[in-house]
């Protein structure tokens, strides 16, 4: 129960991975916390590709491997570069348990129940309309029905965080800094999945897809195996969708028809379709994360590592770090920005900001050289393997020479110089 009517230590807005991790950490430290979720239940509004990572998840749920509704343990990562009709796939296989595929509707609901067991007061089907501000401090939230008050509010309401925007912590999101991800869950018999992906009942495969229907645009695809279904989808930046005037569903349909993808989902039955905005801006687009009485976590803080497809782990750990800061603030009865800025310090000391800073120039390079890196060189990789595997009675030396020559005839010296400069810039930012 709450200390007094409508007053608690902390209010967390959003029951995604960041919000749940934050709330359960607070509750385990003896703090009273209200977790407000706009969906019918935790996970009903949440969408992602399909995998959670073991190490960070164990920081929040130590026994999740035995208790949570996981689907398959990842034993293989595929990186598929698709041309228009051909493809090159690189596979890495290791029989460990570094990640698991999950269905968010199931996993988040389980995680929310764990939070409830720990003492979190979960309020579902409730939309937070605005934050309550008094004397330059956030003191609570207004929902469509009533107001709730607290010493600290933690914003975990997703990439398009209206609450963070309301109090000036973030500006309007540019279309190039956010992607629309669409996903289908396609039902397939377990034995068919095992056969097509060369796995056993509990083993799974993650495939990251480049090119195909997304050649030349800022978009990436994915395919995850579940127990008796596969999740397939893609994410494309909003500015690309506006410019192309093609819907993400059309891009996905074309991807599903690619000769390298179609056999993997053949005969499947569409079980679910969903869409979700995901942050793409990277390190340079992280908003202000604290103010008097408030902190921002997860997707609302733009914490996504695009290159490594990491978002859920960053969300959970950022929620945990915010909770630890809130515990410190509550113990000291100090809810000022100065005190809560310890959350930002914790982030900077963690892998989260260090990794995001490592790739701070990635999106700039991709935007400026997308036709080269997301089309020409993908096609060139496939062209090389087509040449390498062909038997056409032409001397191999001639084939190699023609291939190398084509690189300089297909593109001007100026464009090749720009490509090299972009690569050097990116590598320097990573290694410096």
Buried (B, 14 or more C-beta within 10 A) or exposed (E): EBEEEEBBBBBBBBBBBBBBBBBBBBBBBEBBBBBBBBBEBBBBBBBBBBBBBBEBBEEBBEEBBEEBBBBBBBBBBBBBBBBEEBBBEEEEEEEEEEBBBBBBBBBBBBBBBBBBEBBBBBBBEBBBEEBBBEEEBBBBBBBEEEEBBBBBBBBBBBBBBBBBBBBEBBEEBEBBBBBBBBBBBBBBEBEBBBEBBEBEEBBBBBBBBBBBBBBBBBBBBBBBBBBBBBBBBBBBBBBBBEEBEBEBEEBBEBBBEBEBBEEBBEEBEEBBEBEBBBBBBBBBBBBBBBBBBBBBBBBBBBBBBBBEBBBBBBBBBBBBBBBBBBBBBBEEEEBBBEBBBBBBEBBEEBBBBEBBBBBBBBBBBBBEBBEBBBBBBBBBBBBBEEBEEEEEEEEEEEBEEEBEEBBEEEBEEEBBEBBEEBBEBBEEBBEE
